[in-house]
Amino acid sequence: MSDIRPIGVFDSGLGGLTVVHELREALPEEQLIYLGDTLRCPYGGRSIEAIKTFSREITTFLMKQNVKMIVVACNTVSAVALDDVMEIAGDIPVLGVVGPGSRAAIHTSVDRRVGVIGTKATVRAGAYGNGIRALDDRVTVYEKACPLLVPLVEEGFIDSKVTELVLEEYLDELIDLGVDTLVLGCTHYPLLAKPIHRVLGGRIEVIDSAWWTARETKQILTDRNELAVTREGHDRFYATDMTDEFNRQASIFLRGQMDAIIEIDLHNELNEIQ
Amino acid sequence: MSDIRPIGVFDSGLGGLTVVHELREALPEEQLIYLGDTLRCPYGGRSIEAIKTFSREITTFLMKQNVKMIVVACNTVSAVALDDVMEIAGDIPVLGVVGPGSRAAIHTSVDRRVGVIGTKATVRAGAYGNGIRALDDRVTVYEKACPLLVPLVEEGFIDSKVTELVLEEYLDELIDLGVDTLVLGCTHYPLLAKPIHRVLGGRIEVIDSAWWTARETKQILTDRNELAVTREGHDRFYATDMTDEFNRQASIFLRGQMDAIIEIDLHNELNEIQ
């Protein structure tokens, strides 16, 4: 049996398209519906209360699209508002990127010393630290906020001396602490994989939460017997604000073709739902 | 006669506190009411339509506070939505930071070659270029978007090698174009005055729009006979979202003491007004 309902994916902005990229690789037959809250991004520096409100609004919108599962591609939301998403999603499974990243870190770290880099909100919430310690309390987790990496990626400073200097400033502390595994706890960071590997110098394993999230999504749908066997329709991309810049950024994160992004007014959409 | 009504000041976030700093220096008897839209900042990369909507909402809120003048401390809003602010302000004078900065550039440039640095939205709108050419069409204006400077300031990378490298990347082009005057077209940039002067090497005059805006505000209130002779009350600071981080940043921008920031829900406030 083929469950042709789409998978809903959302992020504060367009960075979550790195998760869409991995989902497409792992699940080419699935239709995806993506929402990027570009009107209010970035979430990383906002209050937890604000992030919870935004997450509830977006989940309500996705539920209206008859999705069979929700993937929270935003580390910040996964860190502080996954309960809110789950509450609104009801029986539909919800997977945030923090869980798969944490589980992968446990399996990878030999010395049980894990570093995590992410936005301020993700680190402030201690999401990966709590997630990893809940699985194995012998693991020591060092979390480091790296707020400059998102703007550097968005401005295309990827293979740049500037980015390498900033990465050194952020990562040297984690290297000195002796971590053997580093979790990329933000959707933007996989695009910095090359300079990150250069700064780490081959001594540390790097965990890409997006890749592991796609793998677990496939597992969940398989277990529930809800995989799509044949693709029903094109993926749909929504954003709450649009500029030409966003189109350019989207293609960077997605690393591939995408249909036009549709601009929506989330408050209007939700009023219609009520 | 002393006009004790407050002056309303707003910005997309907390950067506009650099304008408050200058207003306090120039007009110590005036009470100020500041609103920073920290829930939706930064505006710099958003669509013009979104910026117009936000500006109308904030102006409506400030008018409710019985202000005698509105200072738009946000270069982005001054660039793309000043008309919207004026429409709602009615008879109350409105001053954006772009006008004073443009006028100062005209008076300063000897070779009639002016460089402007700002956010993407400010540069995309060509605000300073249009403003300066409207005053003197013999002046050539080169505008350059520098989107990394705001996050660098907010993360405290002020006297840092990283910031100097980024500034070189942005400013070398303007230096090569032979500008003799550089307008700091973003509220955050005055905090980078030192590294900017270092990169420019003393060859170029730097215009701080915030300083000129405070000077013109004083002139407007003097002309209208609406100056406060004695201070009536404390300044009030509102923000649409609050974290500890914002308190830290506020003190950087304000370079001085401030009362507690009051968090408000702008949509609730506006519903009450209607």
Interface residues (C-beta under 8 A of the other chain):
Chain A: T38 L39 R40 G45 R46 S47 A50 K120 P147 L148 V150 P151 L152 E154 E155 F157 K161 V162 L165 V166 E169 D241 M242 T243 E245
Chain B: T38 L39 R40 G45 R46 S47 A50 K120 P147 L148 V150 P151 L152 E154 E155 F157 K161 V162 L165 V166 E169 D241 M242 T243 E245
